[in-house]
C-alpha cells in the first residue's frame, strides 16, 4: 500500500481541557486529501519500548482519553484524531466508513512502526479491524468502552441518516450520523479477529476490556474464548509480551 505522508514540523501544544497530560508534539500525516493529526502525549520512559497508539470514540478527539489508558506504558504514547474529528481535516459531503478510519490508523502505524493499539468505543472496533488487517504492526489491541461501540449488525436494511449541517464541527456531523449506524455484522468482526490470532506475533493479540458487549463483540469474545481483563493488566501483558515477540 502506497502511503503519501506530509509531516508538518512538530509543535508544542497546550493542555486541552480535561486531558490527562500535556501534548508534547503534533504531526500531520496525509491520508489522500485528508490531513490527520497525530499527537504525542508522552515520550518513552524506556528507549527500547514500542509505542502505544490511542484511538478515540465517536465524536471525540485525542483529548478524551482518560489517564488510565496509558499510565505506566513504557514507550511513547500517541493519540490519533480520526478523519473529521479533533484537529484532523473534514472531507466535503461525508462518506465515512469504519474502513476509512482503519486506513487512518494504517497511515499512523506506517509512520510509528509496530505499536500496541488501544481503542475506545468506535475506536475499539477500528482497533479490531487493524489488528486483523495489519497483524505484523499491531502488537496487541485493547478494546475499551466508549461512544460509538455498538453500530448496527444489520447489513440488509438501508438507512439514510438525516444530517444537521448547522452543527458546529469538529466533529463533523456527517461522521456522527454515518458512523453511529454503520453495519458491523458479527461474522465480519470475527473474520478480522481470526486474522489477528493467526498472523500476530503474540499468542493472544486481542484484549476485551469492556462491559458493553454488542453482537459483533460477543461474536469476537466467543471466537477467542478470552476472559475479560482490566486495561492495566492487558497493557502490562502487551508491553512485556510484545518486546519478547519482536526480539530476533
C-alpha positions, -999 to +999 in steps of 0.1 A: +000+000+000+015+033-011+015+059+017+016+096+009+029+113+040+031+150+046+045+156+080+044+191+095+071+202+118+063+191+154+048+218+175+042+223+212+005+221+222-014+235+251-031+212+275-067+206+264-095+208+289-099+175+308-068+160+293-045+139+315-013+155+304+003+180+280+007+172+244+044+171+235+042+173+197+016+172+169+024+158+135+002+158+104+001+128+081-016+127+047-044+101+040-053+110+005-066+146+007-072+143+045-047+158+069-045+135+100-034+149+134-012+125+153-003+137+188+024+125+211+010+127+246+041+114+264+077+104+253+090+070+261+104+063+295+122+032+282+141+038+249+136+003+236+099+001+243+074+002+214+047+029+213+011+029+223-015+044+199-048+056+214-080+056+192-109+077+205-146+071+204-172+086+181-174+124+182-143+126+205-107+135+199-073+128+213-082+149+244-109+124+255-086+096+266-086+090+304-052+088+321-056+051+330-055+043+293-018+050+292-005+053+327+027+032+332+032+025+295+070+023+290+070+035+254+059+067+238+021+074+239+004+087+208-032+096+200-047+099+166-076+121+156-098+102+131-109+119+099-135+146+107-125+147+144-102+168+165-075+186+146-078+163+115-094+177+084-130+172+074-140+158+040-166+176+019-200+158+020-193+129+044-187+094+030-175+079+063-170+042+070-151+022+096-128+010+068-118+046+060-109+051+097-089+019+096-070+035+068-063+064+091-047+040+116-028+023+089-012+056+080-003+063+116+013+028+120+033+032+088+048+063+105+052+049+140+061+013+133+049-016+153+027-004+182+001-016+207-034-001+198-059+009+225-094+019+212-125+033+230-160+027+216-158+033+179-120+032+183-123-003+198-139-016+166-113+001+145-086-014+167-100-049+160-101-042+122-065-030+121-053-059+143-066-083+116-056-061+087-020-053+099-012-081+124+026-076+118+023-040+130-003-043+158+014-056+190-018-062+208-052-044+206-072-033+237-109-028+233-125-004+258-160+010+263-168+044+248-190+063+224-200+045+192-193+010+204-224-007+190-230+004+155-256-020+140-254-056+129-280-051+102-263-051+068-295-057+047-317-027+057-305+005+042-305+036+064-301+071+052-293+094+081-306+129+084-275+152+089-278+185+106-253+206+087-258+235+111-240+217+139-206+231+148-176+210+137-154+192+145-167+166+150-182+165+115-220+160+118-217+136+088-193+115+108-217+113+137-247+104+115-229+078+093-206+061+118-233+057+145-253+034+123-226+017+103-231-021+097-210-044+119-220-080+112-207-104+138-192-126+111-173-097+096-158-088+130-150-125+137-131-126+104-107-099+115-103-114+149-094-147+132-068-130+110-052-113+141-049-145+160-035-164+130-008-139+120+001-119+150+035-125+167+015-126+200-003-157+213-033-136+224-033-103+204-068-090+214-078-080+249-115-073+256-117-048+285-152-035+280-185-040+298-207-033+268-210-063+245-228-055+212-233-085+189-201-080+170-180-080+202-199-110+216-190-129+185-153-120+188-153-130+225-169-163+217-144-170+190-114-161+211-128-176+243-108-150+262-116-137+297-123-100+304-092-081+315-086-048+332-069-022+309-039-022+333-035-060+332-038-060+294-013-032+289+012-049+312+008-081+292+012-064+258+041-042+270+060-073+282+050-099+257+054-077+227+091-069+235+098-107+236+077-114+205+096-088+184+131-098+196+151-116+169 
